[in-house]
Amino acid sequence: MRKPSIILLICLIFWSCKSEIPPTLILTNGKIWTGEGPETFVEALAINGNIITETGDSKSILALAGDDTQVIDLQGKLVTAGFNDAHIHFLGGSMGLTQVDLLATKSLEEVISITTEFISTNPEKEWITGRGWQYTYFESGLPDHETMKALHIDKPVFLKAYDGHSAYANPKALELAGITSSTVFEGFGEVVKDSNGNPTGALKEGAMDLVGKLVPEPSYQDKLQALRKGLDLAASLGITSMQNASGSEEELKLYLDLLSKNELTARYSASFSVGENSTPEQLDRFNFLKDSIGKENPWIRADAIKFMIDGVIESHTAAMLEHYADLLPSDELALGMINIPSEKFQSLVKDLDAKGFRLYTHAIGDRGVREVFSAYENAISTNPPRERRHRIEHIETISPDDIPRFSKSGILASMEPIHADPATVGVWSKAIGAERLPWSFAWKSILNSGAQLIFSSDWPACISLDPIRGIHVAVNRRDPSGFPEEGWIPQEKISVYEAMKAYTSMGAYSSFEESKKGLIKVGYLADLIVLSEDVFTVDPMKIHEIMVEKTILDGKIIFEKK
């Protein structure tokens, strides 16, 4: 009897000492949203290492402090879990920081001015590349040699639209690519030509590769350095987790390299791009990478596959159930385009679902969305039962008949509120037409159906990476200037709570990480942000003015606003 008593005593002493280890960091005197409900707030929290260990009132949490505990007085500021950008193309966005950045432009004049300034200050660059022009800048919805005449220089210029689905190539770039009036592009995309059959410089979807393949490939070190810049930007915007929505093994290696150097300042979920021409060997390799990285690493996972079933509304490449409102039914793009034949897509989805991947599929048109539902539901009914959390990405327009399919199947709605900024939807709305307009970016209808909603930016295919800007649009359906006064399709507005949840805990849920991040809760990873204003009580039309003052990742401050 004596021996067990001694062991019990030792255990009690051990656990007593363990529980009395002082926190490494305390946040006090604040308004801390735990994320568990719309009104779940505490005053203070304690962090030990990288884990939240206590939450409660300021007095009780401060009583835990030791001599070496760092204490931050929040002075009433709002704290939330860090943002999870659940659909992003982070390497592309980061590389764009070293190119012509047109994402913040508001007019064609700005596009020309910024591009010409970049050309004059970067004389060593052989190619001028960039991204960010909007379809609304052009009467026809696309640039051409007349509107972009200022860029007719003896250097190739290649500028992508903000969404990355169309591009403008100046005459020099077309010359180098061998694109002439006789060029015929067969595939997913188009070389746009004028009424005389001459290339206008506009390229859609896969046709962009005719020029894009000539652009010099950046080195591995160039990519690493660009990612460091991108990570700094993400930290300044409170993004502590991201889920890549395209990728390759090489791209995954970049993040593993940064992690090995202790330079990865956001938790990263990789996905691998798969299409009609992906080989069995490639799919086997992706499966190997998924299993070798596993699901326990809190920094990196690689268990997702990304498909693209259609294009975008503005270029008439998104797949539609009825013809585009601004095209004749006889037009070859009247119903958009399907990127992967249905039978092949169904086969790929069924195979990769059976291998245990999470699936993302880009589907913007209502026919594209329906194609994805059919393929996912077929795999779910055919393969052995398990919890999947497959996602449909974007869902810019949807048939109301398909909305209930989310909750019935457990398929997640993954959407980008920033794409519905009313200042950018002129060309989009014209193409959709009045009849389909009520089902545009239908966040509220999707939530009301019982579906799970996830938010993201789609950066760099967006006008802003900032989650706060996306939340502003989700809540107001108005741009920062207040346009339109009543909101664009105002019945689809959602609450601040619903938008914040979609940008935090639901992102974690989508990657099976809801038990470790996305909430401010004891035992969860200490990924937090401090905001300049209370997003829950501020005038909704001032949400876009809110800034991140501090970003805490893994219990460490990685950004402080100066």
C-alpha positions as CSV (number, residue, x, y, z in Angstrom):
1,M,0.0,0.0,0.0
2,R,2.9,2.3,0.7
3,K,4.3,2.2,-2.9
4,P,1.1,3.4,-4.7
5,S,0.7,6.2,-2.1
6,I,4.2,7.5,-2.9
7,I,3.5,7.4,-6.7
8,L,0.2,9.2,-6.2
9,L,1.9,11.9,-4.1
10,I,4.6,12.4,-6.8
11,C,1.9,12.6,-9.5
12,L,-0.1,15.2,-7.4
13,I,3.1,17.3,-6.9
14,F,3.9,17.1,-10.6
15,W,0.5,18.2,-11.8
16,S,0.3,20.9,-9.1
17,C,3.5,22.3,-10.3
18,K,2.5,22.0,-13.9
19,S,-0.7,23.9,-13.4
20,E,1.2,26.7,-11.7
21,I,3.6,27.4,-14.6
22,P,3.1,31.2,-15.3
23,P,1.8,32.2,-18.8
24,T,4.3,33.5,-21.3
25,L,1.7,36.1,-22.5
26,I,-1.4,37.7,-21.1
27,L,-3.9,39.9,-23.0
28,T,-6.1,41.8,-20.6
29,N,-8.7,44.6,-20.4
30,G,-10.1,43.9,-23.8
31,K,-13.2,42.6,-25.6
32,I,-12.2,39.1,-26.7
33,W,-14.5,37.3,-29.1
34,T,-14.1,33.6,-28.6
35,G,-15.9,32.8,-31.8
36,E,-18.3,30.3,-30.2
37,G,-21.4,32.4,-30.7
38,P,-22.4,36.0,-31.7
39,E,-22.2,37.2,-28.0
40,T,-19.4,35.1,-26.6
41,F,-16.9,37.6,-25.2
42,V,-14.3,37.5,-22.3
43,E,-12.0,40.2,-21.0
44,A,-8.7,38.5,-20.9
45,L,-6.7,35.4,-21.8
46,A,-3.5,33.6,-21.0
47,I,-1.1,31.9,-23.3
48,N,1.6,29.5,-22.5
49,G,4.0,28.9,-25.3
50,N,1.7,28.5,-28.3
51,I,-1.4,27.4,-26.6
52,I,-4.3,29.3,-25.0
53,T,-4.4,28.1,-21.4
54,E,-7.0,30.3,-19.7
55,T,-9.8,32.8,-20.6
56,G,-11.9,34.9,-18.2
57,D,-12.0,38.3,-16.5
58,S,-8.9,40.5,-16.2
59,K,-8.4,40.1,-12.5
60,S,-8.3,36.3,-12.5
61,I,-6.1,36.1,-15.6
62,L,-3.6,38.7,-14.3
63,A,-3.3,36.7,-11.1
64,L,-1.6,34.0,-13.1
65,A,1.2,36.2,-14.2
66,G,4.8,35.5,-13.3
67,D,7.9,37.6,-13.3
68,D,8.6,36.8,-17.0
69,T,5.0,37.0,-18.3
70,Q,4.5,39.6,-21.0
71,V,1.3,41.5,-20.3
72,I,-0.6,43.4,-23.0
73,D,-3.2,45.9,-21.9
74,L,-5.7,45.9,-24.8
75,Q,-7.3,49.1,-23.6
76,G,-10.7,47.8,-24.6
77,K,-9.7,46.7,-28.1
78,L,-11.4,43.8,-29.8
79,V,-9.5,40.5,-30.2
80,T,-10.6,37.7,-32.4
81,A,-9.0,34.5,-33.8
82,G,-6.7,35.1,-36.7
83,F,-8.3,35.1,-40.2
84,N,-8.2,31.9,-42.2
85,D,-8.1,32.7,-46.0
86,A,-9.5,29.5,-47.2
87,H,-9.0,30.0,-51.0
88,I,-5.8,31.7,-52.1
89,H,-3.1,31.5,-54.7
90,F,-0.4,32.7,-52.5
91,L,2.7,32.2,-54.6
92,G,1.0,34.0,-57.5
93,G,0.0,36.8,-55.3
94,S,3.4,37.1,-53.7
95,M,5.1,37.1,-57.1
96,G,2.7,39.9,-58.1
97,L,4.2,42.1,-55.4
98,T,7.4,42.3,-57.6
99,Q,5.4,43.0,-60.8
100,V,3.0,45.7,-62.0
101,D,0.3,45.8,-59.3
102,L,-3.0,47.0,-60.6
103,L,-5.3,45.5,-58.0
104,A,-6.1,48.8,-56.3
105,T,-6.8,50.7,-59.6
106,K,-10.2,52.3,-60.3
107,S,-9.8,53.3,-63.9
108,L,-8.1,52.6,-67.2
109,E,-6.1,55.8,-66.7
110,E,-4.6,54.4,-63.5
111,V,-3.7,51.2,-65.3
112,I,-1.8,53.0,-68.0
113,S,-0.2,55.4,-65.5
114,I,1.0,52.7,-63.1
115,T,2.2,50.5,-65.9
116,T,4.2,53.2,-67.7
117,E,5.7,54.3,-64.4
118,F,6.8,50.7,-63.7
119,I,8.3,50.5,-67.2
120,S,10.4,53.6,-66.7
121,T,11.6,52.6,-63.2
122,N,12.5,49.0,-64.2
123,P,14.5,49.4,-67.4
124,E,16.3,46.1,-66.8
125,K,13.2,44.0,-67.1
126,E,12.9,42.2,-70.4
127,W,9.2,41.5,-69.9
128,I,6.6,43.8,-68.3
129,T,4.1,41.6,-66.4
130,G,1.4,42.4,-64.0
131,R,-2.2,41.9,-62.9
132,G,-5.3,43.7,-61.7
133,W,-7.2,45.5,-64.5
134,Q,-11.0,45.1,-64.3
135,Y,-13.4,44.3,-67.1
136,T,-15.5,47.4,-66.3
137,Y,-12.7,49.7,-67.6
138,F,-13.5,48.8,-71.2
139,E,-16.7,49.4,-73.2
140,S,-16.5,45.9,-74.7
141,G,-15.5,44.3,-71.4
142,L,-12.0,43.6,-72.6
143,P,-8.9,45.6,-73.5
144,D,-7.6,45.9,-77.0
145,H,-4.8,47.6,-78.9
146,E,-6.7,50.8,-79.2
147,T,-7.5,51.3,-75.5
148,M,-4.0,50.1,-74.5
149,K,-2.1,52.0,-77.2
150,A,0.1,53.7,-74.6
151,L,1.7,50.3,-74.0
152,H,2.8,49.7,-77.6
153,I,6.5,49.7,-76.9
154,D,9.4,47.5,-78.1
155,K,9.1,45.3,-75.1
156,P,6.5,42.6,-74.5
157,V,3.8,43.7,-72.0
158,F,1.5,41.0,-70.5
159,L,-1.1,42.1,-68.0
160,K,-3.7,39.8,-66.5
161,A,-7.2,40.8,-65.4
162,Y,-7.7,40.9,-61.6
163,D,-9.3,37.5,-61.7
164,G,-6.5,35.9,-63.7
165,H,-8.9,34.5,-66.4
166,S,-8.1,37.0,-69.1
167,A,-5.1,39.0,-70.2
168,Y,-3.8,41.7,-72.5
169,A,-0.7,41.2,-74.6
170,N,0.7,44.2,-76.5
171,P,1.8,43.8,-80.1
172,K,5.4,42.9,-79.2
173,A,4.2,40.1,-77.0
174,L,1.8,38.8,-79.7
175,E,4.7,39.0,-82.2
176,L,7.0,36.9,-79.9
177,A,4.2,34.4,-79.4
178,G,3.5,34.1,-83.2
179,I,-0.1,35.1,-82.7
180,T,-1.6,36.5,-86.0
181,S,-4.9,36.6,-87.7
182,S,-4.4,33.0,-88.8
183,T,-3.9,31.7,-85.3
184,V,-6.6,29.2,-84.2
185,F,-6.8,28.3,-80.5
186,E,-8.5,25.0,-79.8
187,G,-9.2,24.4,-76.1
188,F,-10.6,26.1,-73.1
189,G,-10.2,29.8,-74.0
190,E,-10.0,32.2,-76.9
191,V,-7.7,34.4,-78.8
192,V,-10.0,37.4,-79.2
193,K,-10.2,39.0,-82.7
194,D,-11.8,42.0,-84.1
195,S,-14.4,42.2,-86.9
196,N,-11.5,42.0,-89.5
197,G,-10.1,38.8,-87.9
198,N,-7.1,40.5,-86.3
199,P,-6.0,39.7,-82.7
200,T,-7.0,42.5,-80.3
201,G,-4.5,41.5,-77.7
202,A,-7.1,40.1,-75.4
203,L,-6.6,36.4,-74.4
204,K,-9.1,34.3,-72.4
205,E,-8.3,31.3,-70.2
206,G,-6.0,28.7,-71.7
207,A,-5.1,31.0,-74.6
208,M,-3.1,33.1,-72.1
209,D,-0.5,30.4,-72.1
210,L,0.4,31.2,-75.7
211,V,2.1,34.3,-74.3
212,G,2.5,33.3,-70.7
213,K,4.8,30.4,-71.5
214,L,7.3,32.9,-73.0
215,V,7.6,34.9,-69.7
216,P,10.9,34.0,-68.0
217,E,10.4,31.6,-65.1
218,P,11.5,33.1,-61.8
219,S,14.2,31.2,-59.9
220,Y,13.5,29.1,-56.8
221,Q,15.2,31.9,-54.7
222,D,13.0,34.5,-56.4
223,K,10.0,32.6,-55.3
224,L,11.2,32.2,-51.8
225,Q,11.9,35.9,-51.5
226,A,8.5,36.7,-53.0
227,L,6.8,34.5,-50.4
228,R,8.6,36.3,-47.6
229,K,7.1,39.6,-48.9
230,G,3.7,38.0,-49.2
231,L,3.8,36.5,-45.7
232,D,4.7,40.0,-44.3
233,L,1.6,41.4,-46.1
234,A,-0.6,38.6,-44.8
235,A,0.6,39.1,-41.2
236,S,-0.3,42.8,-41.5
237,L,-3.8,41.9,-42.5
238,G,-4.3,39.3,-39.6
239,I,-4.1,36.2,-41.8
240,T,-2.7,33.4,-39.7
241,S,-3.9,30.5,-41.8
242,M,-4.3,30.0,-45.5
243,Q,-5.5,27.2,-47.8
244,N,-4.0,27.3,-51.3
245,A,-6.4,26.7,-54.1
246,S,-3.9,25.4,-56.7
247,G,-0.4,24.1,-56.6
248,S,2.3,21.6,-57.3
249,E,4.9,19.6,-55.5
250,E,7.5,22.3,-56.2
251,E,5.3,24.9,-54.6
252,L,4.8,22.7,-51.5
253,K,8.5,22.5,-51.2
254,L,8.8,26.2,-50.9
255,Y,6.7,26.3,-47.8
256,L,8.4,23.3,-46.3
257,D,11.7,25.1,-46.9
258,L,10.4,28.2,-45.2
259,L,9.2,26.1,-42.3
260,S,12.6,24.5,-41.9
261,K,14.1,28.0,-41.7
262,N,11.5,29.1,-39.1
263,E,10.3,31.7,-41.6
264,L,6.8,30.4,-42.2
265,T,4.4,32.9,-40.6
266,A,1.1,31.4,-41.6
267,R,-0.3,27.9,-41.3
268,Y,-0.5,26.5,-44.8
269,S,-2.7,23.9,-46.4
270,A,-1.6,22.8,-49.9
271,S,-3.8,21.6,-52.7
272,F,-2.6,20.0,-56.0
273,S,-4.0,21.1,-59.3
274,V,-5.7,18.2,-61.3
275,G,-7.3,18.4,-64.7
276,E,-8.3,16.3,-67.7
277,N,-4.6,15.6,-68.6
278,S,-3.3,14.7,-65.2
279,T,-1.6,11.3,-65.4
280,P,-2.0,8.3,-63.0
281,E,1.6,8.8,-62.0
282,Q,0.9,12.4,-60.9
283,L,-2.1,11.4,-58.9
284,D,-0.1,8.6,-57.2
285,R,2.6,11.2,-56.3
286,F,0.0,13.6,-54.9
287,N,-1.4,10.7,-52.8
288,F,2.1,9.9,-51.5
289,L,2.7,13.5,-50.6
290,K,-0.6,13.6,-48.7
291,D,0.2,10.6,-46.7
292,S,3.9,11.5,-46.1
293,I,3.0,15.0,-44.7
294,G,0.1,13.7,-42.7
295,K,-2.6,15.6,-40.8
296,E,-0.9,16.2,-37.4
297,N,1.6,18.9,-38.4
298,P,0.0,22.2,-37.2
299,W,1.9,24.2,-39.8
300,I,1.5,22.3,-43.1
301,R,-0.9,19.8,-44.6
302,A,-1.3,18.6,-48.2
303,D,-4.6,16.7,-48.4
304,A,-6.6,18.6,-51.0
305,I,-7.1,18.5,-54.7
306,K,-8.2,21.4,-56.9
307,F,-10.2,21.1,-60.0
308,M,-11.5,23.9,-62.3
309,I,-14.8,23.0,-64.0
310,D,-15.5,26.3,-65.8
311,G,-14.2,29.9,-66.2
312,V,-15.6,33.3,-65.3
313,I,-18.8,35.3,-66.1
314,E,-17.0,38.4,-67.5
315,S,-15.4,36.5,-70.3
316,H,-18.4,34.2,-70.9
317,T,-16.4,31.1,-70.0
318,A,-18.4,30.2,-66.8
319,A,-20.8,27.3,-67.6
320,M,-24.4,28.4,-67.6
321,L,-27.7,26.6,-67.7
322,E,-29.3,29.3,-69.9
323,H,-27.5,31.5,-72.4
324,Y,-25.7,34.7,-71.3
325,A,-28.0,37.7,-71.4
326,D,-25.6,39.8,-73.5
327,L,-25.0,37.0,-76.1
328,L,-27.2,35.6,-78.8
329,P,-28.2,31.9,-78.2
330,S,-26.3,31.0,-81.4
331,D,-23.0,32.4,-80.0
332,E,-20.3,29.8,-79.5
333,L,-19.9,31.0,-75.9
334,A,-23.6,31.4,-75.2
335,L,-23.6,28.7,-72.5
336,G,-20.0,29.2,-71.5
337,M,-17.4,26.4,-71.4
338,I,-16.8,23.2,-69.4
339,N,-13.1,22.7,-68.7
340,I,-13.2,18.9,-68.0
341,P,-15.6,16.6,-69.8
342,S,-18.3,15.4,-67.4
343,E,-17.4,11.7,-67.6
344,K,-13.7,12.4,-67.0
345,F,-14.5,14.7,-64.1
346,Q,-16.8,12.1,-62.5
347,S,-14.1,9.5,-62.7
348,L,-11.4,11.8,-61.2
349,V,-13.6,12.9,-58.4
350,K,-14.6,9.3,-57.5
351,D,-11.0,8.1,-57.6
352,L,-9.5,11.0,-55.5
353,D,-12.4,10.9,-53.1
354,A,-11.7,7.2,-52.5
355,K,-8.0,8.1,-51.8
356,G,-9.2,10.3,-48.9
357,F,-8.5,13.8,-50.5
358,R,-10.5,16.8,-49.7
359,L,-11.8,18.2,-53.0
360,Y,-12.1,21.8,-54.1
361,T,-13.7,22.6,-57.5
362,H,-13.8,26.1,-59.1
363,A,-17.4,26.5,-60.3
364,I,-18.7,30.0,-61.1
365,G,-21.7,29.4,-63.5
366,D,-24.9,27.7,-62.4
367,R,-24.2,24.8,-64.8
368,G,-20.7,24.5,-63.5
369,V,-22.0,24.3,-59.9
370,R,-24.5,21.6,-60.9
371,E,-21.8,19.6,-62.6
372,V,-19.8,19.6,-59.4
373,F,-22.7,18.6,-57.2
374,S,-23.4,15.7,-59.5
375,A,-19.8,14.4,-59.4
376,Y,-19.4,14.9,-55.6
377,E,-22.8,13.2,-54.9
378,N,-21.9,10.3,-57.1
379,A,-18.6,9.7,-55.3
380,I,-20.4,10.1,-51.9
381,S,-23.0,7.5,-52.8
382,T,-20.5,5.1,-54.4
383,N,-17.5,5.1,-52.1
384,P,-17.4,4.0,-48.5
385,P,-19.0,6.4,-46.0
386,R,-16.8,9.0,-44.2
387,E,-16.8,12.6,-43.4
388,R,-15.5,14.4,-46.5
389,R,-15.9,18.2,-46.3
390,H,-15.6,18.6,-50.1
391,R,-16.0,22.2,-51.3
392,I,-17.5,24.1,-54.3
393,E,-15.4,27.2,-54.9
394,H,-16.8,30.7,-55.8
395,I,-20.5,29.8,-56.7
396,E,-21.1,33.3,-58.1
397,T,-24.4,32.2,-59.5
398,I,-26.5,29.2,-58.7
399,S,-29.9,27.8,-59.6
400,P,-32.2,28.1,-56.5
401,D,-33.1,24.4,-57.0
402,D,-29.5,23.5,-56.2
403,I,-29.1,25.4,-52.9
404,P,-30.6,22.7,-50.7
405,R,-28.0,20.2,-52.0
406,F,-25.3,21.7,-49.8
407,S,-26.9,20.7,-46.5
408,K,-28.2,17.4,-47.8
409,S,-24.8,16.2,-49.0
410,G,-22.5,18.0,-46.5
411,I,-20.7,19.8,-49.3
412,L,-19.3,23.2,-48.2
413,A,-19.9,26.5,-49.9
414,S,-16.5,28.3,-50.3
415,M,-17.0,31.9,-51.5
416,E,-15.2,35.2,-51.8
417,P,-17.2,38.3,-50.7
418,I,-14.7,40.7,-52.2
419,H,-15.7,39.4,-55.7
420,A,-19.2,41.0,-55.1
421,D,-17.9,44.5,-54.4
422,P,-20.5,46.5,-56.3
423,A,-17.9,48.7,-57.9
424,T,-16.7,45.7,-59.9
425,V,-19.8,44.0,-61.1
426,G,-21.0,46.0,-64.0
427,V,-19.8,43.7,-66.8
428,W,-20.7,40.7,-64.6
429,S,-24.3,41.9,-64.1
430,K,-24.8,42.6,-67.8
431,A,-23.7,39.1,-68.7
432,I,-25.9,37.4,-66.0
433,G,-29.0,39.3,-66.8
434,A,-31.9,40.5,-64.6
435,E,-33.6,37.1,-64.3
436,R,-30.6,35.4,-62.7
437,L,-29.4,38.4,-60.7
438,P,-31.3,37.6,-57.4
439,W,-29.1,34.4,-57.1
440,S,-25.8,36.2,-57.3
441,F,-23.3,35.6,-54.5
442,A,-26.2,34.2,-52.5
443,W,-24.6,34.0,-49.1
444,K,-27.7,34.5,-47.0
445,S,-29.8,32.0,-49.0
446,I,-27.1,29.4,-48.8
447,L,-26.8,29.9,-45.0
448,N,-30.5,29.8,-44.6
449,S,-30.6,26.4,-46.3
450,G,-28.5,25.0,-43.5
451,A,-25.2,24.9,-45.5
452,Q,-21.8,25.7,-44.1
453,L,-20.2,28.9,-45.5
454,I,-16.4,29.5,-45.8
455,F,-14.9,32.9,-46.8
456,S,-11.6,33.8,-48.6
457,S,-10.1,36.3,-50.9
458,D,-8.9,34.3,-54.0
459,W,-5.8,36.5,-54.0
460,P,-4.4,37.7,-56.4
461,A,-7.7,37.2,-58.3
462,C,-9.4,39.9,-56.4
463,I,-9.2,43.7,-55.7
464,S,-8.1,43.2,-52.1
465,L,-6.4,40.6,-50.0
466,D,-7.7,42.3,-46.8
467,P,-10.3,40.1,-45.0
468,I,-11.8,43.2,-43.4
469,R,-12.6,44.6,-46.9
470,G,-14.3,41.3,-47.7
471,I,-16.3,41.4,-44.4
472,H,-17.4,45.0,-45.3
473,V,-18.9,43.7,-48.6
474,A,-20.5,40.7,-47.0
475,V,-22.3,42.8,-44.4
476,N,-23.2,45.8,-46.5
477,R,-23.3,44.7,-50.2
478,R,-21.9,48.2,-50.8
479,D,-18.5,49.5,-51.7
480,P,-16.6,51.8,-49.3
481,S,-18.0,54.9,-51.0
482,G,-21.5,53.7,-50.2
483,F,-22.5,52.5,-53.6
484,P,-25.3,51.5,-54.2
485,E,-27.3,53.2,-51.5
486,E,-29.6,50.2,-50.8
487,G,-27.0,47.6,-51.3
488,W,-26.4,45.3,-54.3
489,I,-29.0,42.5,-54.0
490,P,-29.4,43.5,-50.4
491,Q,-31.4,40.4,-49.4
492,E,-28.2,38.5,-49.5
493,K,-26.4,40.6,-46.8
494,I,-25.2,38.6,-43.8
495,S,-24.4,39.6,-40.2
496,V,-21.0,40.5,-38.9
497,Y,-21.1,37.3,-36.8
498,E,-21.8,35.2,-39.9
499,A,-19.1,36.9,-41.9
500,M,-16.5,36.6,-39.1
501,K,-17.3,33.0,-38.5
502,A,-16.9,32.3,-42.2
503,Y,-13.4,33.9,-42.1
504,T,-12.2,32.1,-38.9
505,S,-13.7,28.9,-37.5
506,M,-15.3,27.7,-40.7
507,G,-12.0,27.8,-42.5
508,A,-10.6,25.6,-39.8
509,Y,-13.6,23.3,-40.0
510,S,-13.1,22.9,-43.7
511,S,-9.7,21.4,-43.2
512,F,-10.6,19.2,-40.2
513,E,-8.7,21.5,-37.8
514,E,-11.7,22.9,-35.9
515,S,-10.5,21.3,-32.6
516,K,-7.2,23.2,-32.7
517,K,-7.7,26.6,-34.2
518,G,-10.3,29.1,-35.4
519,L,-11.6,29.9,-31.9
520,I,-10.2,31.5,-28.8
521,K,-10.6,28.6,-26.4
522,V,-8.5,26.8,-23.8
523,G,-6.3,24.2,-25.6
524,Y,-6.4,25.9,-28.9
525,L,-3.4,27.4,-30.8
526,A,-2.7,31.0,-29.9
527,D,-3.4,32.6,-33.3
528,L,-5.0,35.9,-32.6
529,I,-5.5,39.4,-33.9
530,V,-6.1,42.8,-32.2
531,L,-8.3,45.2,-34.2
532,S,-8.4,49.0,-34.2
533,E,-12.2,49.1,-33.8
534,D,-14.9,46.7,-32.7
535,V,-16.3,45.2,-35.9
536,F,-19.4,44.1,-34.0
537,T,-20.5,47.6,-32.9
538,V,-18.9,50.0,-35.4
539,D,-21.1,51.7,-38.0
540,P,-21.3,48.9,-40.7
541,M,-20.3,51.3,-43.4
542,K,-17.0,52.0,-41.5
543,I,-16.0,48.3,-41.3
544,H,-13.6,48.8,-44.2
545,E,-11.6,51.4,-42.2
546,I,-10.8,48.8,-39.4
547,M,-7.1,47.8,-39.3
548,V,-5.2,45.1,-37.6
549,E,-3.0,46.4,-34.8
550,K,-1.4,43.2,-33.8
551,T,-1.1,39.7,-35.2
552,I,-0.1,36.9,-32.8
553,L,0.8,33.5,-34.3
554,D,1.7,30.5,-32.3
555,G,1.9,32.7,-29.2
556,K,4.3,35.2,-30.7
557,I,3.7,38.7,-32.0
558,I,4.5,38.7,-35.7
559,F,3.1,42.0,-36.6
560,E,2.5,45.4,-34.8
561,K,1.1,48.4,-36.5
562,K,3.5,51.3,-36.2
